[in-house]
Amino acid sequence: MRLETVTLTHVRIPLVEPFRISSGEVREKDAIIVGVYSGRYWGFGEASPMAGSFYSSDTPEGCWEDLKARIIPAMMAAECDSIAEWNERMDQVVASNFAKTGFETALWDMEAMRQGKSLHELVGGERERVESGLAVGLYETIDETLRAVERHLGGGGYKRVKLKIEPGRDVELIRAARKAFGAIPMFVDANGAYSLKDIDVFRQLDEFGLMMFEQPFPGPMLEELAELQAQVKTPICLDESLDSVEALERAVTLGSGRIANIKIQRVGGLYQARRLHDAARERGIPCWMGTMPELGVGSAQAAAMASLDNCLFPTDVEASSRWFVDDIVMPPLEVSDGMIELCNWKVDSAKVAQYAIALYTAAHRV
């Protein structure tokens, strides 16, 4: 198969409310929608870094340049017959994983169309419905945080609550949340904001019966994470630490954590995410699918991955209306009684055009 045309559309959609974590705040969602076309088939992917310094150093502008100058020329010059072959070609390109994800997931979408399958069937998923969990960012006060949890829980019946924490806003927040919401499944996400000098914080959090501590220390600090895991009973979940199978294997060897959060954007696409999922299963590490969060294209892909057999915790994929004033897929993603029904979501070209701020097209000359 040879690609005939590739399109890039940079879209920007306002968030329902600002989203704040320990490393920053965003008020709008940027994403690059990648379209690939070959004969009667086409597919769409999403490169979905946050603007500015947020989860990583990747930016919309950097991904746009990687796609336009590096990935598109290399991939349009190739002729491949399988997703594995396309990924072998992609591995030769020096570009960010976020940019690669936009292109690679579009190829999966096109392959699903060619085979007449849903995406979750193509990746090997085993469920038609997946559990969804609520993620709540940082607010100025504990009361604001609790009101946000209560508001969103009532809207979707989510299966668990994840609360962002940072130094100075941690133990008292979780104490208040436990008092307000009782024994609901709950955990914290630090986005790497702590270090071993804060170990007493996690000893105190250890008493609240949490599902996990997600990424307490920065990603590279696997030895320090192993030391923390040895001193607390709550499982540590690795997120920013896991950008490859090799990173997972090192973390398992060190004992750095007991749960894996897989983000498609971080690892470079669905193929690599599936490899990471399978490697975790082989090593007895349960997984769940995280989000950045992405718009509907990327969220639908993460929901499809959440149907895999070793994804044993609710996904971070939530309803479109939870995060964004609008979305670019039909129908919008919805959560009912804490569940997402998997379906063949379609890109809404009118919505993509409505929120577009930049366009690019590459095509083979006839």
C-alpha positions as CSV (number, residue, x, y, z in Angstrom):
1,M,0.0,0.0,0.0
2,R,1.2,3.5,-0.9
3,L,-0.1,6.7,0.5
4,E,-1.4,9.2,-2.1
5,T,-2.3,12.1,0.1
6,V,-1.7,13.3,3.7
7,T,-3.4,16.2,5.3
8,L,-2.6,18.1,8.6
9,T,-5.2,20.2,10.4
10,H,-4.2,22.1,13.5
11,V,-7.4,22.6,15.6
12,R,-7.9,24.5,18.8
13,I,-11.0,24.0,21.0
14,P,-11.6,25.8,24.3
15,L,-11.8,23.7,27.5
16,V,-14.9,23.7,29.6
17,E,-12.7,25.0,32.5
18,P,-9.0,25.5,32.9
19,F,-7.1,22.2,33.6
20,R,-4.3,22.6,36.1
21,I,-1.7,20.0,37.3
22,S,1.5,20.4,39.2
23,S,3.5,21.6,36.1
24,G,1.1,24.1,34.6
25,E,-2.4,25.1,33.4
26,V,-4.2,25.0,30.0
27,R,-7.4,26.7,28.9
28,E,-7.6,25.4,25.3
29,K,-6.9,22.1,23.6
30,D,-4.6,22.0,20.7
31,A,-4.4,18.9,18.4
32,I,-3.1,18.1,15.0
33,I,-5.5,15.9,13.0
34,V,-3.6,13.7,10.5
35,G,-5.5,12.3,7.5
36,V,-4.0,9.6,5.3
37,Y,-5.5,8.5,2.0
38,S,-4.8,5.5,-0.3
39,G,-7.2,4.6,-3.1
40,R,-10.6,3.9,-1.6
41,Y,-9.4,4.0,2.0
42,W,-8.5,6.7,4.5
43,G,-7.9,7.1,8.2
44,F,-7.5,9.8,10.8
45,G,-5.1,10.1,13.7
46,E,-4.4,12.8,16.4
47,A,-1.1,14.2,17.5
48,S,-2.1,15.7,20.8
49,P,0.6,17.6,22.8
50,M,-0.6,20.3,25.2
51,A,0.5,23.8,24.5
52,G,3.4,25.1,26.4
53,S,5.3,23.3,29.1
54,F,2.8,20.7,30.5
55,Y,3.2,17.0,30.5
56,S,6.3,17.0,28.3
57,S,8.5,19.2,26.2
58,D,6.5,18.3,23.0
59,T,4.4,21.2,21.6
60,P,1.9,21.5,18.8
61,E,4.3,23.7,16.8
62,G,7.1,21.1,17.2
63,C,4.8,18.2,16.2
64,W,3.6,20.2,13.2
65,E,7.2,20.7,12.0
66,D,8.1,17.0,12.6
67,L,5.1,15.8,10.7
68,K,5.6,18.2,7.8
69,A,9.3,18.1,7.4
70,R,10.3,14.6,8.5
71,I,7.4,12.1,8.9
72,I,5.3,12.8,5.9
73,P,8.2,12.8,3.3
74,A,9.6,9.5,4.7
75,M,6.2,7.8,4.9
76,M,5.0,8.9,1.5
77,A,8.1,7.6,-0.1
78,A,7.4,4.1,1.4
79,E,5.3,1.2,0.3
80,C,4.2,-1.1,3.1
81,D,1.8,-4.0,3.5
82,S,1.1,-4.0,7.2
83,I,1.0,-1.9,10.4
84,A,4.3,-3.6,11.5
85,E,6.0,-2.6,8.3
86,W,4.8,1.0,8.6
87,N,6.2,1.1,12.1
88,E,9.5,-0.3,11.0
89,R,9.6,2.6,8.5
90,M,8.5,5.1,11.2
91,D,11.3,3.9,13.6
92,Q,13.8,5.2,11.1
93,V,12.4,8.8,11.4
94,V,13.8,11.1,14.0
95,A,10.7,12.8,15.4
96,S,8.7,13.2,18.6
97,N,6.5,10.3,19.7
98,F,3.5,12.7,19.8
99,A,4.0,13.5,16.1
100,K,4.5,9.9,15.2
101,T,1.3,8.9,17.1
102,G,-0.7,11.3,14.9
103,F,0.5,9.6,11.7
104,E,0.7,6.0,13.0
105,T,-2.8,6.0,14.5
106,A,-4.2,7.3,11.2
107,L,-2.7,4.2,9.5
108,W,-4.5,2.0,12.0
109,D,-7.8,3.8,11.3
110,M,-7.3,3.2,7.5
111,E,-6.4,-0.4,8.1
112,A,-9.6,-0.9,10.1
113,M,-11.6,0.5,7.3
114,R,-9.8,-1.7,4.7
115,Q,-10.5,-4.9,6.8
116,G,-14.0,-3.8,7.7
117,K,-13.3,-4.0,11.4
118,S,-13.7,-1.7,14.4
119,L,-10.5,-0.3,15.8
120,H,-10.9,-2.2,19.1
121,E,-11.3,-5.5,17.1
122,L,-8.2,-4.7,15.1
123,V,-6.0,-4.1,18.1
124,G,-7.2,-7.3,19.7
125,G,-9.7,-6.0,22.3
126,E,-12.0,-8.3,24.1
127,R,-14.7,-6.0,25.4
128,E,-17.5,-3.9,23.8
129,R,-17.7,-1.6,26.8
130,V,-14.9,-0.2,29.0
131,E,-14.9,1.4,32.4
132,S,-14.3,5.1,32.6
133,G,-12.7,7.0,35.5
134,L,-12.9,10.6,36.5
135,A,-9.7,12.7,36.6
136,V,-9.8,16.0,38.5
137,G,-7.1,18.7,38.3
138,L,-5.9,21.1,40.9
139,Y,-8.1,23.9,42.2
140,E,-7.4,26.8,44.4
141,T,-9.2,25.3,47.4
142,I,-10.1,21.9,48.8
143,D,-13.8,22.9,48.7
144,E,-13.5,23.7,45.0
145,T,-12.0,20.4,44.3
146,L,-14.7,18.5,46.2
147,R,-17.4,20.4,44.4
148,A,-15.8,19.5,41.0
149,V,-15.6,15.8,42.0
150,E,-19.3,15.8,43.1
151,R,-20.4,17.6,39.9
152,H,-18.7,15.3,37.5
153,L,-19.4,12.1,39.4
154,G,-23.1,12.9,39.1
155,G,-22.8,13.5,35.4
156,G,-21.4,10.1,34.4
157,G,-21.3,7.7,37.3
158,Y,-17.5,7.2,36.9
159,K,-16.0,4.1,38.3
160,R,-13.2,5.8,40.2
161,V,-11.7,9.2,41.0
162,K,-8.2,10.4,40.3
163,L,-7.1,13.5,42.1
164,K,-4.1,15.6,41.1
165,I,-1.8,16.6,43.9
166,E,1.3,18.7,44.4
167,P,3.5,19.6,47.4
168,G,1.3,21.5,49.9
169,R,-1.9,20.2,48.4
170,D,-2.0,16.5,49.1
171,V,-2.7,14.9,52.5
172,E,-5.4,17.3,53.6
173,L,-7.1,17.1,50.2
174,I,-7.3,13.3,50.3
175,R,-8.5,13.4,53.9
176,A,-11.3,15.7,52.9
177,A,-12.1,13.7,49.8
178,R,-12.3,10.4,51.8
179,K,-14.6,12.2,54.3
180,A,-16.8,13.5,51.5
181,F,-17.0,10.5,49.2
182,G,-16.3,7.5,51.5
183,A,-14.9,4.3,50.1
184,I,-15.2,5.2,46.4
185,P,-12.2,3.9,44.5
186,M,-9.7,6.7,44.5
187,F,-6.0,7.5,43.8
188,V,-3.6,10.4,43.4
189,D,-1.5,11.6,40.5
190,A,1.5,13.7,41.2
191,N,2.9,14.1,37.7
192,G,6.4,13.7,39.1
193,A,6.2,16.7,41.5
194,Y,7.8,15.0,44.5
195,S,11.1,13.4,45.6
196,L,12.4,11.1,48.3
197,K,12.5,14.0,50.7
198,D,8.7,13.9,50.6
199,I,8.4,10.3,51.6
200,D,6.5,11.2,54.8
201,V,3.7,12.6,52.5
202,F,3.3,9.2,50.9
203,R,3.5,7.4,54.2
204,Q,0.5,9.5,55.3
205,L,-1.3,9.0,52.0
206,D,-0.7,5.3,52.5
207,E,-3.4,5.3,55.2
208,F,-6.3,6.3,53.0
209,G,-6.7,3.0,51.1
210,L,-5.9,4.4,47.7
211,M,-5.8,2.3,44.5
212,M,-2.3,3.6,43.6
213,F,0.1,6.5,43.7
214,E,0.5,7.6,40.0
215,Q,4.0,8.9,39.1
216,P,5.1,10.4,42.5
217,F,8.6,11.2,41.3
218,P,9.9,12.4,37.8
219,G,10.0,9.8,35.1
220,P,13.8,9.0,35.1
221,M,13.9,8.4,38.9
222,L,13.3,4.7,38.7
223,E,15.7,3.8,41.6
224,E,14.1,6.4,43.9
225,L,10.6,5.1,42.9
226,A,11.8,1.6,43.8
227,E,12.9,2.9,47.2
228,L,9.5,4.5,47.8
229,Q,7.6,1.4,46.7
230,A,9.6,-0.7,49.2
231,Q,8.4,1.6,52.0
232,V,4.7,2.0,51.2
233,K,1.9,-0.6,50.7
234,T,0.0,1.4,48.1
235,P,1.0,0.3,44.6
236,I,3.0,2.8,42.6
237,C,1.7,3.4,39.0
238,L,4.3,4.4,36.5
239,D,3.2,6.9,33.8
240,E,5.8,9.4,32.6
241,S,8.5,6.7,33.3
242,L,7.0,4.4,30.6
243,D,7.9,5.5,27.1
244,S,9.1,2.1,25.8
245,V,9.1,-1.6,26.5
246,E,12.8,-1.2,27.6
247,A,11.8,1.4,30.2
248,L,9.1,-1.0,31.5
249,E,11.6,-3.9,31.8
250,R,14.0,-1.8,33.8
251,A,11.3,-0.6,36.1
252,V,10.2,-4.1,36.7
253,T,13.7,-5.3,37.4
254,L,14.2,-2.4,39.9
255,G,10.8,-2.8,41.6
256,S,9.9,0.8,40.7
257,G,6.1,0.2,40.5
258,R,3.3,-2.4,40.3
259,I,0.9,-0.8,37.8
260,A,1.4,0.7,34.3
261,N,-0.4,3.7,32.8
262,I,0.0,3.5,29.0
263,K,-0.4,6.6,27.0
264,I,-0.6,6.2,23.2
265,Q,0.8,9.7,22.6
266,R,3.8,9.1,24.8
267,V,4.9,5.8,23.3
268,G,4.5,6.7,19.6
269,G,1.3,5.0,18.5
270,L,-1.0,2.0,18.9
271,Y,1.6,-0.6,17.8
272,Q,4.0,0.5,20.5
273,A,1.2,0.8,23.1
274,R,0.2,-2.8,22.3
275,R,3.8,-4.0,22.7
276,L,4.0,-2.3,26.1
277,H,0.6,-3.8,27.1
278,D,1.8,-7.3,26.2
279,A,5.1,-6.9,27.9
280,A,3.4,-5.7,31.1
281,R,1.1,-8.7,31.0
282,E,4.0,-11.1,30.6
283,R,5.6,-9.6,33.7
284,G,2.4,-9.6,35.8
285,I,2.0,-5.8,35.7
286,P,-1.7,-4.7,35.2
287,C,-2.3,-1.8,32.9
288,W,-4.8,1.0,32.2
289,M,-5.1,3.5,29.4
290,G,-4.3,7.2,30.2
291,T,-5.0,10.3,28.2
292,M,-3.4,13.7,27.7
293,P,-6.5,14.3,27.4
294,E,-7.0,14.0,23.7
295,L,-9.9,15.2,21.5
296,G,-12.3,12.6,20.2
297,V,-10.0,11.0,17.7
298,G,-7.3,10.2,20.3
299,S,-9.8,9.4,23.0
300,A,-11.6,6.9,20.8
301,Q,-8.2,5.2,20.2
302,A,-7.4,5.0,23.9
303,A,-10.9,3.6,24.6
304,A,-10.3,0.9,22.0
305,M,-7.0,0.0,23.7
306,A,-8.8,-0.1,27.0
307,S,-10.7,-3.2,25.8
308,L,-7.5,-5.3,25.9
309,D,-7.3,-8.1,28.4
310,N,-4.6,-6.7,30.7
311,C,-6.2,-3.3,31.0
312,L,-7.6,-4.0,34.5
313,F,-8.4,-0.5,35.7
314,P,-10.8,2.1,34.4
315,T,-9.4,4.3,31.6
316,D,-8.9,8.1,31.9
317,V,-11.0,8.5,28.7
318,E,-14.0,10.5,29.7
319,A,-17.1,12.1,28.0
320,S,-16.2,14.7,25.4
321,S,-18.4,17.3,27.3
322,R,-16.3,16.7,30.4
323,W,-13.3,18.5,29.0
324,F,-14.3,20.4,25.8
325,V,-16.9,22.9,24.7
326,D,-17.2,20.8,21.5
327,D,-15.5,17.8,19.8
328,I,-14.6,16.7,16.3
329,V,-16.1,13.2,16.3
330,M,-19.6,11.8,15.7
331,P,-21.1,10.8,18.0
332,P,-19.4,12.6,20.9
333,L,-17.9,10.2,23.4
334,E,-20.3,9.6,26.3
335,V,-20.1,7.9,29.7
336,S,-23.2,6.2,31.1
337,D,-23.1,4.5,34.5
338,G,-19.4,4.7,34.3
339,M,-19.1,2.9,31.0
340,I,-18.1,3.8,27.4
341,E,-19.8,1.9,24.7
342,L,-17.3,1.3,21.9
343,C,-18.4,2.2,18.4
344,N,-17.0,3.4,15.1
345,W,-16.6,7.1,15.8
346,K,-16.3,9.2,12.7
347,V,-14.4,12.5,12.2
348,D,-16.8,15.4,11.8
349,S,-15.2,17.3,8.9
350,A,-17.4,20.4,9.5
351,K,-16.2,20.6,13.1
352,V,-12.6,20.1,12.1
353,A,-12.9,23.0,9.6
354,Q,-14.7,25.2,12.3
355,Y,-11.8,24.9,14.7
356,A,-8.9,24.8,12.3
357,I,-6.1,27.3,12.7
358,A,-3.6,25.8,10.2
359,L,-3.8,23.5,7.2
360,Y,-1.3,21.5,5.1
361,T,-1.6,18.9,2.3
362,A,1.0,16.7,0.7
363,A,0.1,14.7,-2.4
364,H,2.0,12.6,-5.0
365,R,2.2,14.3,-8.3
366,V,0.5,12.5,-11.1
